[in-house]
Amino acid sequence: MSDFVRLQLTKDEALVLFEWLAQRDEERARENTESDAPLDAEELVLTKIHGVLEKSLVEPFDPNYGALLAAARRRVQEST
């Protein structure tokens, strides 16, 4: 049995998740500007997932990122 779990997301789901994680990171950074407290386990896992998505996606670096994200959000909502 493997110690790894493979998650499979559509490109749209990955983009939406990436943005949500980026916003969480920004909020956490603003809240903890004076704190050196270590991250809890959940935050460490979310940070790792964010990093994996950042390495996998090219859309966040596209000049039309806002429109790409809006379209991805719409498609994710329509697919449920």
SVG drawing of the C-alpha trace seen along z (x, -y; Angstrom):
<svg xmlns="http://www.w3.org/2000/svg" viewBox="-25 -42 34 44">
<polyline fill="none" stroke="black" stroke-width="0.4" points="0.0,0.0 1.3,-3.4 1.8,-6.3 0.6,-8.7 -2.9,-9.7 -3.5,-11.0 -6.0,-13.7 -7.5,-14.4 -8.9,-17.8 -10.1,-19.4 -8.0,-22.4 -10.9,-24.6 -11.1,-23.1 -7.4,-23.4 -7.4,-27.1 -10.3,-27.9 -8.6,-26.0 -5.3,-27.7 -6.9,-31.1 -8.7,-30.2 -5.5,-29.0 -3.6,-32.2 -6.3,-34.3 -6.0,-32.3 -2.2,-32.7 -2.5,-36.5 -5.0,-36.7 -2.8,-34.6 0.2,-36.7 -1.7,-39.9 -3.0,-38.5 0.4,-37.0 2.7,-39.8 4.2,-40.0 3.8,-36.3 6.5,-33.7 4.1,-30.9 4.6,-27.7 1.9,-26.8 -0.5,-24.1 -0.7,-20.8 -3.7,-21.8 -2.0,-25.0 1.2,-23.1 -0.8,-20.7 -2.7,-23.6 0.5,-25.4 2.0,-22.3 -1.1,-21.9 -0.9,-25.5 2.8,-25.0 2.0,-22.0 -0.7,-23.9 1.6,-26.9 4.1,-24.6 1.4,-23.0 -0.6,-25.9 0.4,-28.6 -2.8,-30.6 -1.9,-32.6 0.9,-34.2 -1.4,-35.0 -2.2,-38.7 -5.9,-37.7 -5.9,-35.7 -8.9,-37.5 -11.0,-36.5 -9.6,-33.0 -10.5,-32.6 -14.0,-33.9 -14.6,-31.5 -13.2,-28.6 -15.5,-29.5 -18.5,-29.7 -17.8,-26.3 -17.2,-24.7 -20.5,-26.0 -22.3,-24.9 -20.9,-21.4 -22.4,-20.6"/>
</svg>
